[in-house]
Amino acid sequence: MLHLRLIVPADTTDEVVALLGSTVGTAHLVVLPGAARSPAGDVVTCDVAREAGDELIGALRRLGIDRTGAISLENLDLTLSTHADKAEHEAPGDSADAVLWEELTEATHEESTFSVTYVSFLALATMLAACGVMLDNAVLIVGAMAVGPEFGPLAGISTAVVQRAPRLVARSLWALIGGFAVAMTVTAGFAWLLDAFGLFTPDMIDRARPNTGFIWHPDWMSFVVAFLAGIAGTLSLTSAKSGALIGVAISVTTVPAAANAAVAFSYADYRQTIGSGQQLLANLGGIVLAGTLTLLLQKGLRRVRRARTTATSGTAGR
């Protein structure tokens, strides 16, 4: 269940309450007249089944509540109520399959910000991967993949394409391209510094690396794995099962490929630099394509479900 909290202008409260009361999947409706001070108005709360949340938010936005008041939504971890159980049972579809498009857009918007924190995590992940590459240590590579925050902008691009939000596309691309550019530059400098201290040597990048050599040898399987990971990552976002994102992060070699490219460039090994760059592009492209197709499919299924619900309601009303 989701908890919905609204600040509603007093002259719109009756219309909003009627909307909430007529929406299948709502329960625990509460109205607090005059409780809000900024902006002034009434506070209206209710619980709503996740599968009914997207339609309800859309209807509230059409009433202008997001402009004249406020719409807040949060997940409820536990709700012990017969009314809530009934609301979830009556709501069409399944909560695990429901997509809250406003929530998804907001989440990817936040994760696609070119911020100091984002760049720091990406740079640290890339430097950690550089150590894994030079030491041929798969454990360090996995750790670096788990630290990397690059899935946020990738999901932002997919969401923006499906939602036709060009500003979010630009924001996500800037975070992705700018972030990797900074991280790879820092990692190249990191490699030069460790070389000066004798911790990195040219033979470490040139030698056979059975555990990490695959990073700069892209093939179609690299794209396939990235595509599957993109589907899993998108589903984890839309179903609020964010725990799956860790598995997604450690299944694709975006950060290790960027690290290998940066270190190889610092040693003028342009063959590895090009191969790693191709690996990076294959992974990024596979994730974005998979995320976009997954969201388009979910959007199409929502339309089909809505059409069936409308047809069923029309038949029942005859």
N, C-alpha and C positions, 0 to 999 in steps of 0.2 A: 504493500500500500504506500501511497504518497500522501504527505500532508500539505494541503494548499492553504496559504494565508493571503488574504486580499485586503487592501485598503481601498475602499470604494466611496466615491462622493455620495452624500446622503440621498440625492435625488435619483441615483442609479441603483440603490441597494435592492429595491423590490425586483427590478429586472434581473439583477445578478442572482438573487436568491431563487427566483423562479427558474433561471437557467440551471443552477446547481441542483435544484430539486428534481428537475426533469431529466437530468443526465444520468444514464444508466451507469452504475459503478461508483456512486458517491454515497457517503455515510457520514454521520456525526457532524451535521451542519450546525454551526454556531454563529450567531450574529451579536456583535457588541456595538450598539448604537453610540456614535460619538466618541469612541475610544481612541481613535487616531488623532494625533496633533500635527504631524508633519509628514505628508500632507494631511490636512484635516479631512475627516470622514469617518465612516463606519468600518469596523474590522469584521470581516467575514472569514470563517475558517471551515474547512471540511476535510475529510479523508477521501481519497479517490483511488480506485484501482489503476495500476500503472497503464493497463491497456486502454483505459478511457482518458488518460491524462492529456495526450496530444490534442485530441479533438476539443477537449474542454478548454485548454489554454488558447487554442486558435479562436474559439468562440468568444472568450474573454477579451482577447486582443481586438477582435472586431467590434466589441463594445467600447473600446478605447480605454480599458482599465489600466493598461500599461502606461498610458499617457496622463490620465487624470488621477491615478492612484498608484497602486503597486501590486505586482503578482510575485509571490514567493513560493517556492516548491522545495520540499526536502523528502528524502527517503525515510521510511519508518522501518526500523529493523524488527520490531515486534509489535503486533496489534492483537490484543485478546478481546474480541468482540464478535458476537453473533451477527450484528449489523454489518460489520466489515466483511465477514465471511460471505454473507449474502451478496454484498456489493461486488465482491471479486467473482463470485459464481455467475452473477448476471451480466457482468461486463463481457463484451465480445472478444474472442481471441484468448491468447495466453500472455501472462505478464512477462515471461522470459523473451517473448518475440516482439514485445511492444517497443517502439522507438519514440523517444521524446525528442523531436527535432530541435526544439528551442534549447533543451538541455545540452544536446550534442553540439550545436553551434556555439553555445557559450563555453563549453568545456574545451573544444578545439581552438576557440579564439584565445583562451587563456594559455593553452599549451603551445600556441604558435607565436608567442611574443619574443622578439629578439631582445632579451634582457640579460643582465649581468649573470644572473643565476643560471639561465639556460646555457649561455656560452661557456660558463665555468664548468658545468657538468659535462658538456660535450667535449671541451678541451681536456678535462681530467680523464674522461673515458678514452679519448684518443691517445693521450700519453700513456695510460695504463696498457692499452692495446699495443702501443709501440714497444713497451717492455716485453709483452708477450711474444711479439713478432721476433724481436732480437734474441730472446732466450728460447724461442720455439716452445713456449709454454702454453698449452691449450687452456689451462685453468685461468691464467691471466686474461686470455682472449674472452672466455666466457664471462668473467667478471666485468670486463670492459663493456661487453655487449649489454649486460644488465644495467650498467650505470648510464649508458647513453640515452638522452631524452629525445632523440630524433623522430620517434613515432608520432609525437604531437603535431609537428608541422605537416608530416605526411598525411595524417588523418584530417588535418585542417584543409589541405588541398582537395582531398576527396570530398569532404563535406561541402566545401565552397563550390565545387563543380556541380554537385548534385543540387544544391540549394540556389545555384546561380548567384553567388555572392562574390563579385570580382574583388572587392576590397579584402575579403578574407583570403582569397587566392594570392593576392599580392603580399599580404602580411605573412602568410605561411611560406611562400617562396623566399621572401627576404630572410626569414628566420632559418630556413633550411640552407640556402646557398651562403648567406652571410655567416651563419654559424659554423658550417663546415670549413669555409675559407679561413676564418679566424682560428679554429681548432687545428687545422692542418698546418697553418703558419706557425702557431705556437709549438706544435709537435716537432716540426722541422728544426726550430730553434732549440727545443729540448734535446733532440738527437745530437745536434752540434755540441751542446754543452756537455752531455754525457760522453761524447767522443773525446772532448778536450780533457776530461778526467780519466779517460781510459776505460770507461765502463761499457761503451759501445765501440766496436771495431768494424772495419769494412768487411772482414771475413764472416761476421755474424749475419750480414744481409745477403752475402753471396753463397753461403754454404747451403747444402740440402737441408730443408726443414720439413721433415715428415709430418709434423703435427700442425704446422701453420702455412705450409707452402701452397695449399689450396686457395688461400686468400687472393693471390694474384694470378690464378688460373681459372678465370670464369668460364662457365659452360651453361648449357640450357638448364641443367639441374639447379644452378644458382638462381635462375629466374623462377623456376617452378617452386622452389622452397620459399622464396620471397613472396610469391603470389599466394601460396597457402598461408603463410604467416600474416599477410595483409588481410586475408579473409578472417582469420582467427582474431586478429587485433581489432578489426572493425566490429565484429560481433561482440567482443568483450566490452567495447565502449557503448554500443547501443543497448546491450542487455544489462549494463551496470555491473558486469562481472569483471572488474578491473584486475583481479588477481591473475587472469590469463595473460595480461600484458607482459609479465615477466617471462613467460614461456615464449612469447612472440619475440621479445628483445634478444633472447639468447639463441634464436634460431636463424637470424639473418646476420650477414657480415658487413653491415654498413660501416660501423665504427672501425673494425679491424682493417677493412679495405682502405679507408681514409688514412689510418695510421701507417699502413704499409706503404701507401703512396707517398706520404710525407717523409718517412724515413728513407725510402729508396731515392727520392728526389734529393735529399740532403747528401747522399753518397753518389749522386749522378748516375744512378742505375735507372735509366729511363724506361727500360723494358719492363721492369717491375712496376714503375710508376704508371705506365700506360695500362698494364694488366690489372693493377689494383683499381685504377680509375674506371675501367670497364666493369669490374666487379661491383663497384659502388653504384654506378648508374643502373646496372641490371637489378640490383636489390631495390634501389629507390623506385625505379620504374615499375617493378613487379608489385610492390606494396601499394603504390598509388593506383595502379590499374585495378588491383583486386579490391581495394577499399571503395573505389568509385562504383565498380560493378555490383558489389555487395549492397551498397546503399541504394543504388538504383533498383535492385531486386526487392529490397525491403520496402521501398517507396511504392513500387508496383503492387506488391502484396497488400499494402495498406489500402490502396485504391480499390483493389478487388474485394477486400473484406468490407470496406465501407459500402461498396455497391451492393454486396449481398445483404448487409444489414439493412440498408434502405429498402431493398426489394422485399425482404422479410417483413419489415415494419409496415410497408404498404399493403402487403397481402393480409397481414393480421388486422389491419384497420378496415378491411372491406366487410 
